[in-house]
Amino acid sequence: MSAPSSRSDKKSIEKMKERELNKLYWSRVALAAAAGVVSALLYVHGMGYVAVFSPLIFYLASLLIYVFKDQIQIIGKKKAGYHGIGSYIITWLVVYMLVLTLILG
């Protein structure tokens, strides 16, 4: 009888881990959109170097939020650091170019 309970515990842990990864992924996509808008506005106002580093600051902020929420033990440090980075970069670039096109276009 101990096998079914351990199997259900393992499934619930995996489900919780997947839920936390989904939260992390979508929060990074939302932060990437915000970083794209901020970067474009900084670039338009003549702060090009700051505009390049602002997405990095937003990305590190998303990681720090998870560290302070103590959710990083659930998903692991390495997974939390790399999960959603591709979507973050692509979303930031698309929003950055779109906002620049709308402002300067």
Backbone torsions as a table, in degrees:
resi	resn	phi	psi	omega
1	MET	NA	-18.3	-178.9
2	SER	-73.8	-24.4	-178.7
3	ALA	-65.8	-45.3	179.4
4	PRO	-63.6	-37.9	-179.6
5	SER	-68.7	-38.0	178.2
6	SER	-69.4	-33.0	177.1
7	ARG	-67.9	-41.1	178.9
8	SER	-69.9	-34.5	175.3
9	ASP	-64.1	-41.6	179.3
10	LYS	-64.6	-40.2	178.2
11	LYS	-65.5	-40.2	-179.9
12	SER	-68.2	-35.4	176.6
13	ILE	-67.0	-42.8	177.9
14	GLU	-64.0	-38.8	178.9
15	LYS	-65.8	-40.3	178.5
16	MET	-66.3	-40.3	178.3
17	LYS	-63.8	-42.5	179.3
18	GLU	-65.4	-38.2	178.0
19	ARG	-63.8	-42.2	178.8
20	GLU	-67.0	-38.0	177.0
21	LEU	-65.5	-37.7	176.7
22	ASN	-64.6	-42.1	177.1
23	LYS	-61.2	-44.3	179.9
24	LEU	-62.9	-44.0	-179.0
25	TYR	-60.5	-52.0	-175.7
26	TRP	-72.3	-29.5	174.9
27	SER	-68.3	-34.9	177.0
28	ARG	-70.2	-35.6	176.6
29	VAL	-64.9	-42.8	178.4
30	ALA	-65.4	-41.7	178.0
31	LEU	-66.7	-32.6	177.4
32	ALA	-65.9	-39.1	177.1
33	ALA	-64.5	-42.8	177.7
34	ALA	-64.9	-40.5	178.9
35	ALA	-65.4	-35.1	177.4
36	GLY	-63.9	-42.9	178.5
37	VAL	-66.2	-46.1	-179.6
38	VAL	-62.9	-43.1	-180.0
39	SER	-62.4	-42.9	179.9
40	ALA	-65.0	-42.1	179.2
41	LEU	-66.5	-38.7	176.6
42	LEU	-65.2	-39.3	179.3
43	TYR	-64.7	-42.2	-179.7
44	VAL	-64.1	-33.9	-179.2
45	HIS	-87.7	14.1	172.2
46	GLY	86.0	14.2	178.9
47	MET	-110.2	65.9	-174.6
48	GLY	-63.4	-40.6	-178.9
49	TYR	-68.1	-37.9	177.3
50	VAL	-67.7	-35.5	179.6
51	ALA	-64.1	-31.0	179.5
52	VAL	-73.9	-35.5	-176.3
53	PHE	-90.5	-12.3	-179.2
54	SER	-63.1	-36.6	176.6
55	PRO	-63.0	-34.1	177.3
56	LEU	-64.9	-39.5	178.8
57	ILE	-65.2	-42.0	178.2
58	PHE	-64.3	-39.9	-179.5
59	TYR	-66.0	-44.3	177.7
60	LEU	-65.0	-33.2	176.8
61	ALA	-64.0	-38.7	178.4
62	SER	-64.8	-35.4	177.6
63	LEU	-70.2	-41.0	179.1
64	LEU	-65.4	-34.7	177.1
65	ILE	-60.4	-42.8	179.6
66	TYR	-70.3	-32.7	177.4
67	VAL	-66.2	-43.7	-178.1
68	PHE	-73.7	-24.8	176.7
69	LYS	-82.1	-2.1	-178.3
70	ASP	59.8	27.6	177.2
71	GLN	-90.5	-8.8	-175.4
72	ILE	-71.0	-24.4	177.5
73	GLN	-69.1	-28.1	-178.2
74	ILE	-71.9	-44.3	-173.4
75	ILE	-101.9	-15.2	178.5
76	GLY	95.5	148.3	-175.9
77	LYS	-66.6	-46.1	-177.1
78	LYS	-66.3	-43.4	179.7
79	LYS	-64.6	-39.4	179.2
80	ALA	-67.5	-31.8	-179.6
81	GLY	-73.5	-35.0	-173.8
82	TYR	-104.8	-13.7	-175.2
83	HIS	-69.1	120.9	176.6
84	GLY	85.6	10.6	-176.4
85	ILE	-69.4	-36.3	178.8
86	GLY	-65.8	-45.0	177.4
87	SER	-65.3	-34.5	178.0
88	TYR	-62.6	-48.2	-177.8
89	ILE	-64.9	-45.6	-178.7
90	ILE	-65.7	-43.6	178.8
91	THR	-62.8	-43.1	179.0
92	TRP	-60.8	-46.7	-179.3
93	LEU	-62.2	-43.8	-178.8
94	VAL	-64.2	-47.0	-179.6
95	VAL	-66.7	-40.5	178.9
96	TYR	-59.6	-48.7	179.9
97	MET	-67.8	-37.8	179.3
98	LEU	-64.2	-45.9	-179.5
99	VAL	-67.1	-41.3	177.2
100	LEU	-62.6	-39.7	178.4
101	THR	-64.7	-41.1	179.7
102	LEU	-68.7	-36.7	-178.0
103	ILE	-78.8	-48.9	-174.1
104	LEU	-90.3	-19.6	-173.2
105	GLY	-63.8	NA	NA
